Amino acid sequence: MKRFGSVSHGKHPATLEQQDERKGFLYAVLAHLAVAGVLMLGVLTSAPKTPAPVQVELWMDGTTPETAPTTEQTPQSDLEPEPEPEPEPEPAPEPEPEPEPEPAPQPKPEPTPEPKPQPQPEPEPTPEPTVDADPDIALEKARKEREEAERRAREEAERQAKEEAERKAREEAERQAKEEAERRAREEAERQAKAEAERKAREEAERKAKEEAERKAKEEAERQAKAEAERKAREEAERKAKAEAERKAKAEAERKAREEAERKAKAEAERKAREEAKRREAIKQAMRGDALGAAGIQGGTADRNQRGGGGTDSGYAAQIRACVQPRVVYPIPPRSGPNPRVQFRATLSPEGRVRSVEISRSSGIPAFDRAVENGIRACDPFPKPPSGRYPAYIDGDYYMYDQ
């Protein structure tokens, strides 16, 4: 005979399905016991009570031999009440049902709506006793009606108790199924977590073994590479020593040739620099002569505010001045001191385009310096010199007031 609720300690423990079957059988037995208890409680609480005595007045025509004729009625209070009926014996308790075989696990039942309580039939009204009615018949009829009403109430209570027990058993079965599903889900999660941990441990062991093998292979390769490098270093040192001797001999010859070439290049550069200095000095002298002539120094006055205008010089400096002067936008105040001068260098392209303007010496007035620089840039292209070839750059002076 099986022992429910126990745990087998043998080699083959009970499976989850067997444990579920045992739990289901135990819940079924408990539900039956609960229904039987509810029925017993209903029977005990609905036992018939002692009926109240009924008084009936009987009238008869004529006079009785015991009393003389009178208009007064015999009081009915002297009637003896009927004996109380004996209480019905209590029903014997139902025997405990034999344990049924373990049922197969059933699928989770769908929740059914609870039945609506049926309206209890109204008790039929008890007819009023008549004068000629027999009191025993009336009592018997009232007792039967009361027993019928109690029987119907008891059946209704039993039905509701049975439905309540079935509902609770169904809810308990659903709860057990839910707990079992959660338990199985936890076990499955634990199993998967354990398998994942084992897999990671296995992969970690494989990774470490692979890293160890790679480390040893790397050390061996490094050792061999070091030996090969040392061999190559020795060979390279020997080769370099030989090449160094050849290089020194070749370098000595190249040095001598380079010194000779540098000496020639230096002499050529010095010659070109002297020629360029002479050319620049000639241009500067020409521009200075033009500026002095245009300012009217010979035969003119030096305090007129001409801004480089006036005079009859028609040289190249006058052409540059005529191109730059209208493009210098600056409010010239009345002269009250020295004449501000801006020294500049304009770098030209072979076509006479202004590439850059450099202020060699400032006039001390930044706004005037910027105005002169913008005027020189705006003179684009510069006037073509008499030789027909533009110089690489032009150095000149620009005065705020005419000299």
C-alpha positions as CSV (number, residue, x, y, z in Angstrom):
1,M,0.0,0.0,0.0
2,K,1.3,3.5,-1.0
3,R,2.2,6.0,1.7
4,F,1.3,9.5,0.5
5,G,3.4,12.4,1.5
6,S,6.5,10.3,2.2
7,V,9.8,10.6,0.3
8,S,11.4,7.5,-1.0
9,H,15.1,7.1,-0.1
10,G,15.7,4.3,-2.6
11,K,17.6,4.4,-5.8
12,H,14.4,5.3,-7.8
13,P,12.6,8.3,-6.2
14,A,9.1,9.1,-7.1
15,T,8.8,11.1,-10.3
16,L,7.0,14.4,-10.5
17,E,3.9,12.8,-12.2
18,Q,3.6,10.3,-9.3
19,Q,3.9,13.1,-6.8
20,D,1.2,15.1,-8.6
21,E,-1.1,12.1,-8.6
22,R,-0.7,11.6,-4.9
23,K,-1.4,15.2,-4.2
24,G,-4.5,15.1,-6.4
25,F,-5.9,12.1,-4.6
26,L,-5.2,13.7,-1.2
27,Y,-7.0,16.8,-2.3
28,A,-10.0,14.8,-3.6
29,V,-10.3,12.9,-0.2
30,L,-10.2,16.2,1.7
31,A,-12.9,17.7,-0.6
32,H,-15.2,14.7,0.0
33,L,-14.6,15.0,3.8
34,A,-15.4,18.7,3.6
35,V,-18.7,18.0,1.8
36,A,-19.7,15.3,4.3
37,G,-19.0,17.7,7.2
38,V,-21.1,20.4,5.6
39,L,-24.0,17.9,5.1
40,M,-23.7,16.8,8.8
41,L,-23.8,20.4,9.9
42,G,-26.9,21.1,7.9
43,V,-28.7,18.0,9.3
44,L,-27.9,19.0,12.9
45,T,-28.9,22.6,12.5
46,S,-32.2,21.8,10.7
47,A,-33.7,19.2,13.1
48,P,-37.5,19.8,13.7
49,K,-38.4,21.7,16.8
50,T,-41.3,21.1,19.1
51,P,-44.4,22.5,17.5
52,A,-46.4,25.1,19.4
53,P,-49.8,23.8,20.8
54,V,-52.9,24.6,18.7
55,Q,-56.1,25.5,20.4
56,V,-59.4,24.7,18.6
57,E,-62.9,25.6,19.9
58,L,-65.7,23.2,19.1
59,W,-69.3,24.1,19.3
60,M,-72.2,21.7,19.6
61,D,-76.0,22.2,19.4
62,G,-78.0,21.5,22.6
63,T,-76.8,21.0,26.1
64,T,-74.3,18.7,27.6
65,P,-75.3,16.3,30.4
66,E,-72.6,17.6,32.7
67,T,-73.8,21.3,32.6
68,A,-77.0,23.1,32.6
69,P,-78.1,25.2,29.7
70,T,-76.2,28.6,29.7
71,T,-75.1,31.1,27.2
72,E,-71.5,31.1,28.4
73,Q,-68.9,29.1,26.5
74,T,-66.6,26.6,28.0
75,P,-63.1,27.9,28.1
76,Q,-60.7,26.0,26.0
77,S,-57.7,26.7,28.2
78,D,-58.3,23.4,30.0
79,L,-57.5,21.4,26.9
80,E,-54.4,19.4,27.3
81,P,-51.6,20.1,24.7
82,E,-50.6,17.3,22.5
83,P,-47.5,15.5,23.4
84,E,-44.3,16.8,21.8
85,P,-43.0,14.7,18.9
86,E,-39.8,12.8,19.6
87,P,-36.8,14.3,17.8
88,E,-35.6,12.5,14.8
89,P,-32.5,10.4,15.3
90,E,-29.3,11.9,14.0
91,P,-28.0,10.3,10.8
92,A,-25.0,8.1,11.2
93,P,-21.8,9.5,9.8
94,E,-20.9,8.3,6.4
95,P,-18.0,5.8,6.4
96,E,-14.7,7.1,5.2
97,P,-14.3,6.3,1.5
98,E,-11.7,3.8,0.4
99,P,-8.7,5.3,-1.2
100,E,-9.2,5.4,-4.9
101,P,-6.4,4.6,-7.3
102,E,-4.3,7.5,-8.3
103,P,-6.0,9.3,-11.2
104,A,-4.0,10.3,-14.2
105,P,-3.1,14.0,-14.3
106,Q,-5.9,15.9,-16.0
107,P,-5.4,19.1,-18.0
108,K,-6.1,22.3,-16.3
109,P,-9.9,22.8,-16.3
110,E,-11.3,25.9,-17.7
111,P,-12.9,28.1,-15.0
112,T,-16.7,27.7,-15.2
113,P,-19.0,30.5,-14.0
114,E,-20.6,29.9,-10.7
115,P,-24.3,28.9,-11.0
116,K,-26.8,31.5,-9.9
117,P,-28.6,30.5,-6.7
118,Q,-32.1,29.2,-7.6
119,P,-35.0,30.9,-5.9
120,Q,-36.4,28.9,-3.1
121,P,-40.0,27.9,-3.5
122,E,-42.3,29.9,-1.3
123,P,-44.1,27.7,1.3
124,E,-47.7,27.2,0.5
125,P,-50.0,29.1,2.9
126,T,-51.4,26.9,5.6
127,P,-55.2,26.9,5.5
128,E,-57.0,28.3,8.4
129,P,-58.4,25.6,10.6
130,T,-62.2,25.5,10.5
131,V,-64.5,24.6,13.3
132,D,-65.2,21.2,11.9
133,A,-61.4,20.4,11.1
134,D,-59.7,17.7,13.0
135,P,-56.8,19.2,15.1
136,D,-54.7,16.1,14.5
137,I,-55.0,16.4,10.7
138,A,-54.1,20.0,10.9
139,L,-51.1,19.3,13.0
140,E,-50.0,16.5,10.8
141,K,-50.4,18.6,7.7
142,A,-48.4,21.5,9.2
143,R,-45.7,19.1,10.3
144,K,-45.4,17.7,6.8
145,E,-45.3,21.1,5.2
146,R,-42.6,22.1,7.7
147,E,-40.6,19.0,7.0
148,E,-40.9,19.5,3.3
149,A,-39.7,23.1,3.6
150,E,-36.8,21.9,5.8
151,R,-36.0,19.2,3.3
152,R,-35.8,21.7,0.5
153,A,-33.7,24.1,2.5
154,R,-31.4,21.2,3.4
155,E,-31.1,20.1,-0.2
156,E,-30.4,23.7,-1.3
157,A,-27.7,24.0,1.5
158,E,-26.2,20.7,0.4
159,R,-26.2,21.8,-3.2
160,Q,-24.5,25.1,-2.4
161,A,-22.0,23.4,-0.1
162,K,-21.2,20.9,-2.9
163,E,-20.8,23.7,-5.4
164,E,-18.6,25.6,-3.0
165,A,-16.5,22.5,-2.3
166,E,-16.1,21.9,-6.0
167,R,-15.2,25.5,-6.6
168,K,-12.6,25.4,-3.9
169,A,-11.2,22.1,-5.1
170,R,-11.0,23.6,-8.6
171,E,-9.2,26.7,-7.4
172,E,-6.9,24.5,-5.3
173,A,-6.2,22.4,-8.3
174,E,-5.5,25.5,-10.4
175,R,-3.2,26.9,-7.7
176,Q,-1.3,23.6,-7.4
177,A,-1.0,23.5,-11.2
178,K,0.3,27.0,-11.3
179,E,2.8,26.3,-8.4
180,E,3.9,23.2,-10.2
181,A,4.4,25.1,-13.5
182,E,6.4,27.7,-11.6
183,R,8.5,25.1,-9.9
184,R,9.2,23.4,-13.2
185,A,10.1,26.7,-14.7
186,R,12.5,27.4,-11.8
187,E,14.0,24.0,-12.2
188,E,14.4,24.5,-15.9
189,A,16.0,27.9,-15.3
190,E,18.4,26.4,-12.8
191,R,19.2,23.6,-15.2
192,Q,19.9,26.0,-18.0
193,A,21.9,28.2,-15.7
194,K,24.0,25.2,-14.5
195,A,24.5,24.1,-18.1
196,E,25.5,27.7,-19.1
197,A,28.0,27.8,-16.2
198,E,29.4,24.4,-17.2
199,R,29.7,25.6,-20.8
200,K,31.4,28.8,-19.7
201,A,33.8,26.9,-17.4
202,R,34.6,24.5,-20.3
203,E,35.2,27.4,-22.7
204,E,37.3,29.1,-20.1
205,A,39.4,26.0,-19.7
206,E,39.8,25.6,-23.4
207,R,40.7,29.3,-23.7
208,K,43.4,29.0,-21.1
209,A,44.8,25.9,-22.7
210,K,44.8,27.6,-26.0
211,E,46.5,30.7,-24.6
212,E,49.1,28.5,-22.8
213,A,49.9,26.7,-26.1
214,E,50.1,30.0,-28.0
215,R,52.3,31.5,-25.3
216,K,54.7,28.5,-25.5
217,A,54.7,28.7,-29.3
218,K,55.3,32.4,-29.1
219,E,58.2,32.0,-26.8
220,E,59.7,29.3,-29.0
221,A,59.3,31.6,-32.0
222,E,60.8,34.5,-30.2
223,R,63.8,32.3,-29.2
224,Q,64.3,31.2,-32.7
225,A,63.8,34.8,-34.0
226,K,66.3,36.1,-31.5
227,A,68.9,33.5,-32.6
228,E,68.3,34.4,-36.2
229,A,68.5,38.1,-35.4
230,E,71.8,37.6,-33.7
231,R,73.1,35.7,-36.7
232,K,71.9,38.4,-39.0
233,A,73.3,41.1,-36.8
234,R,76.7,39.6,-36.9
235,E,76.5,39.3,-40.7
236,E,75.1,42.8,-40.9
237,A,77.9,44.2,-38.7
238,E,80.5,42.6,-41.0
239,R,78.8,43.9,-44.1
240,K,78.5,47.4,-42.6
241,A,82.1,47.4,-41.6
242,K,83.0,46.7,-45.2
243,A,80.5,49.1,-46.6
244,E,81.6,51.8,-44.1
245,A,85.1,51.6,-45.5
246,E,83.8,52.0,-49.0
247,R,81.4,54.8,-48.0
248,K,84.2,56.8,-46.3
249,A,86.3,56.6,-49.4
250,K,83.3,57.6,-51.6
251,A,82.2,60.3,-49.1
252,E,85.7,61.9,-49.2
253,A,85.5,62.2,-52.9
254,E,81.9,63.5,-52.8
255,R,82.9,66.1,-50.1
256,K,85.6,67.5,-52.2
257,A,83.3,67.7,-55.2
258,R,80.6,69.3,-53.1
259,E,82.9,71.9,-51.6
260,E,84.0,72.8,-55.1
261,A,80.3,73.1,-56.2
262,E,79.4,75.2,-53.2
263,R,82.3,77.5,-53.7
264,K,81.1,78.1,-57.3
265,A,77.5,78.5,-56.3
266,K,78.4,80.9,-53.6
267,A,80.4,83.1,-55.9
268,E,77.5,83.0,-58.4
269,A,75.0,84.0,-55.7
270,E,77.1,86.8,-54.6
271,R,77.4,88.1,-58.1
272,K,73.6,87.9,-58.6
273,A,73.0,89.6,-55.2
274,R,75.3,92.5,-56.2
275,E,73.5,92.9,-59.5
276,E,70.0,92.8,-57.8
277,A,71.1,95.4,-55.2
278,K,72.3,97.7,-57.9
279,R,69.0,97.3,-59.8
280,R,66.9,97.9,-56.7
281,E,69.0,101.0,-55.8
282,A,68.5,102.3,-59.3
283,I,64.7,101.8,-59.0
284,K,64.6,103.5,-55.6
285,Q,66.6,106.5,-56.9
286,A,64.3,106.8,-59.8
287,M,61.2,106.7,-57.7
288,R,62.7,109.2,-55.2
289,G,63.6,111.6,-58.0
290,D,60.1,111.3,-59.4
291,A,58.4,111.9,-56.0
292,L,60.6,114.9,-55.4
293,G,59.8,116.3,-58.8
294,A,56.1,115.7,-58.5
295,A,56.0,117.3,-55.0
296,G,57.3,120.5,-56.5
297,I,60.4,120.8,-54.4
298,Q,62.3,122.5,-57.3
299,G,60.5,125.7,-57.8
300,G,57.4,124.9,-55.7
301,T,56.3,125.1,-52.0
302,A,56.5,122.3,-49.4
303,D,53.5,123.1,-47.2
304,R,50.7,122.4,-49.6
305,N,48.4,119.4,-48.9
306,Q,48.9,117.7,-52.2
307,R,49.3,114.0,-51.0
308,G,51.9,113.3,-53.7
309,G,50.1,115.3,-56.3
310,G,51.3,118.2,-58.5
311,G,54.4,118.6,-60.4
312,T,55.2,117.9,-64.1
313,D,57.3,114.6,-63.7
314,S,56.1,111.9,-66.1
315,G,58.4,109.1,-64.9
316,Y,57.5,105.5,-63.7
317,A,57.2,106.7,-60.1
318,A,54.6,109.3,-61.1
319,Q,52.6,106.5,-62.9
320,I,52.6,104.4,-59.7
321,R,51.7,107.4,-57.6
322,A,48.8,108.2,-60.0
323,C,47.6,104.6,-59.7
324,V,47.9,104.3,-55.8
325,Q,46.8,107.8,-54.7
326,P,43.1,107.6,-55.7
327,R,42.8,104.3,-54.0
328,V,44.1,105.4,-50.6
329,V,40.9,106.1,-48.6
330,Y,41.8,108.0,-45.5
331,P,40.6,111.4,-44.1
332,I,43.7,113.6,-44.3
333,P,43.7,116.1,-41.4
334,P,45.3,119.6,-41.7
335,R,49.1,119.4,-41.3
336,S,50.3,120.3,-37.9
337,G,53.7,118.5,-37.6
338,P,56.0,116.0,-39.3
339,N,54.8,114.4,-42.5
340,P,53.9,110.7,-41.8
341,R,55.6,108.3,-44.1
342,V,54.9,104.6,-44.9
343,Q,57.7,102.5,-46.4
344,F,56.4,99.5,-48.4
345,R,57.4,96.6,-50.6
346,A,55.0,95.4,-53.3
347,T,55.7,91.9,-54.7
348,L,54.6,91.6,-58.3
349,S,53.9,88.8,-60.7
350,P,55.4,88.8,-64.2
351,E,52.0,90.2,-65.4
352,G,52.2,93.1,-62.9
353,R,49.6,91.6,-60.5
354,V,50.1,92.5,-56.8
355,R,50.9,89.3,-54.9
356,S,51.6,90.8,-51.5
357,V,52.2,94.1,-49.8
358,E,54.6,94.4,-46.9
359,I,54.8,97.5,-44.6
360,S,58.6,97.9,-44.1
361,R,58.2,100.9,-41.8
362,S,55.0,102.2,-40.2
363,S,54.0,105.8,-40.1
364,G,52.9,105.4,-36.5
365,I,49.2,105.6,-37.5
366,P,47.8,102.1,-38.0
367,A,44.7,103.3,-39.9
368,F,46.9,105.3,-42.4
369,D,49.2,102.2,-42.8
370,R,46.1,100.0,-43.7
371,A,44.8,102.6,-46.1
372,V,48.1,102.8,-47.9
373,E,48.3,99.0,-48.1
374,N,44.8,98.7,-49.4
375,G,45.5,101.4,-52.0
376,I,48.6,99.5,-53.2
377,R,46.6,96.2,-53.5
378,A,43.8,98.0,-55.4
379,C,46.4,99.2,-58.0
380,D,46.2,95.9,-59.8
381,P,47.9,95.6,-62.2
382,F,50.7,98.1,-61.6
383,P,51.6,100.4,-64.4
384,K,54.0,98.8,-66.9
385,P,57.6,100.1,-66.5
386,P,59.4,101.8,-69.5
387,S,61.5,98.7,-70.0
388,G,58.4,96.6,-70.6
389,R,59.3,94.0,-67.9
390,Y,57.9,94.0,-64.4
391,P,60.4,93.7,-61.5
392,A,59.9,91.1,-58.9
393,Y,59.1,93.7,-56.3
394,I,59.0,97.5,-55.8
395,D,60.1,99.4,-52.7
396,G,58.7,102.8,-52.2
397,D,57.6,105.6,-49.7
398,Y,54.2,107.1,-49.4
399,Y,53.8,110.4,-47.6
400,M,50.5,111.7,-46.1
401,Y,51.4,115.3,-47.3
402,D,53.2,116.3,-50.4
403,Q,56.9,117.2,-49.9
